[in-house]
């Protein structure tokens, strides 16, 4: 059985394959320090690091963006739902509703502006049968430098709305 060994050619300093029937201990040729791959040794590490950076940075940014948007969606939905519950029991209690909305956005960690719009059907709210609630917020995309943010305005609008029937149950004392 022939075995293949690599040795250095003294004239070109390039590895050459030598086939020998002898064991590796009997090979008298000068073994080359280069691997059979030649000058490509070590490039796998560089390629791995480059691909890691090229793939990891966009994936991490995507995760941060989705997390920020999802937090705003959850906060907006919870604010709309809780506002509807409060206004269904007390249609004139707008002050409590505004505080509740601010607290919900704080709890979800959503910074930025948000607005609450309440429309009673029919007007005034004390005689309304339905209350329409709309919560709007603007979510800034994360990790955008301020210089670019002033030019591009990288925000995503989030809108949540609900229509809630007003409770007409009066307590008798």
C-alpha positions in Angstrom: 0.0 0.0 0.0 1.4 3.4 -1.0 1.3 6.3 1.3 1.3 10.0 0.4 3.8 12.3 2.1 4.4 16.0 1.6 7.9 17.3 1.3 9.4 20.6 0.2 10.9 21.0 -3.2 14.3 22.7 -2.5 14.1 24.8 -5.7 10.5 26.1 -5.5 9.8 25.7 -1.8 6.4 24.3 -2.7 5.0 21.1 -1.2 5.1 18.1 -3.4 3.3 14.8 -2.9 5.6 11.8 -2.6 4.2 8.3 -2.8 6.2 5.7 -0.9 5.6 2.1 0.1 7.8 2.7 3.2 6.5 3.8 6.5 6.7 7.4 7.5 9.8 6.6 9.6 11.8 5.7 6.5 11.1 8.8 4.5 14.3 10.7 4.2 12.9 13.7 2.3 12.8 17.0 4.1 9.2 17.4 5.3 7.6 20.7 4.5 6.3 22.9 7.3 3.4 24.0 5.1 0.2 22.1 5.2 -1.3 20.5 2.1 -3.7 23.5 2.0 -0.9 25.8 1.2 -1.4 29.5 2.1 -5.1 29.1 2.9 -4.4 28.0 6.5 -6.0 30.3 9.1 -8.5 31.8 6.7 -11.4 29.9 8.2 -11.2 31.9 11.4 -11.2 35.2 9.6 -14.1 34.1 7.5 -16.0 32.9 10.6 -15.5 36.2 12.4 -16.5 38.2 9.3 -19.6 36.2 8.7 -20.5 36.4 12.4 -20.3 40.2 12.3 -22.2 40.4 9.0 -25.0 38.2 10.3 -25.0 38.9 14.1 -25.3 42.7 13.9 -28.5 42.8 11.7 -30.1 39.9 13.7 -29.4 41.7 17.0 -30.8 45.0 15.6 -33.9 43.2 14.3 -34.5 41.7 17.8 -34.1 45.1 19.5 -36.5 46.7 17.0 -39.1 44.0 17.4 -38.9 44.2 21.2 -39.4 47.9 21.2 -42.4 47.7 18.8 -43.9 44.8 20.7 -43.6 46.6 24.0 -45.4 49.6 22.5 -48.2 47.4 21.0 -48.7 45.7 24.3 -48.8 49.0 26.2 -51.2 50.6 23.7 -53.5 47.6 23.8 -53.5 47.4 27.6 -54.1 51.2 27.8 -57.1 51.0 25.5 -58.5 48.0 27.3 -58.1 49.5 30.8 -59.4 52.9 29.7 -62.5 51.2 28.3 -63.1 49.4 31.6 -62.8 52.6 33.6 -65.0 54.7 31.2 -67.6 51.9 31.0 -68.2 52.3 34.8 -67.7 56.1 34.9 -68.0 57.9 31.6 -67.0 61.2 33.1 -63.8 59.9 34.7 -61.3 61.2 32.1 -58.7 62.3 34.8 -58.4 58.8 36.1 -58.2 57.3 32.6 -55.3 59.7 31.7 -53.3 58.7 34.8 -54.0 55.0 34.1 -52.7 55.3 30.5 -49.5 57.1 31.7 -48.9 54.4 34.3 -49.4 51.6 31.8 -46.9 53.1 29.3 -44.4 53.6 32.2 -44.9 50.0 33.3 -44.2 48.6 29.8 -41.1 50.8 29.5 -42.3 52.7 26.5 -40.9 56.2 26.4 -42.1 58.9 24.0 -45.3 60.6 23.3 -48.7 59.0 23.5 -52.2 60.4 23.2 -55.6 59.3 24.4 -58.8 60.2 22.4 -62.2 59.5 24.0 -65.4 60.0 22.0 -68.8 59.4 23.6 -71.7 58.3 21.5 -74.1 60.2 21.9 -72.6 63.2 23.6 -72.2 64.1 26.6 -70.4 61.2 28.1 -72.6 61.0 31.1 -75.5 59.9 28.9 -73.5 57.9 26.4 -74.3 54.4 25.4 -70.9 53.7 23.9 -67.4 55.1 24.5 -64.9 55.0 21.7 -61.3 55.0 22.9 -58.2 55.5 20.8 -54.6 55.4 22.0 -51.8 56.5 19.7 -48.1 56.4 20.2 -44.9 56.9 18.2 -42.1 54.4 18.7 -38.6 55.5 17.7 -36.4 52.8 16.2 -33.6 51.8 18.5 -29.9 52.6 18.0 -30.4 55.4 15.4 -28.0 58.3 15.9 -29.5 61.7 16.7 -28.1 63.3 13.5 -29.9 60.6 11.4 -33.0 60.7 13.5 -33.5 64.4 12.8 -33.3 63.9 9.1 -35.1 60.5 8.7 -37.7 60.7 11.5 -37.4 56.9 12.1 -40.6 56.3 14.1 -43.4 53.8 13.7 -47.0 54.8 14.6 -48.9 52.4 16.8 -52.7 52.9 17.1 -55.1 50.9 19.3 -58.8 51.5 19.5 -61.9 50.0 21.2 -65.6 50.6 21.6 -67.0 49.9 25.0 -70.7 49.9 26.0 -71.4 52.0 29.1 -72.8 50.2 32.1 -76.3 51.5 33.1 -76.5 49.6 36.4 -77.3 51.9 39.3 -76.8 50.8 42.8 -79.8 51.1 45.1 -78.9 52.0 48.7 
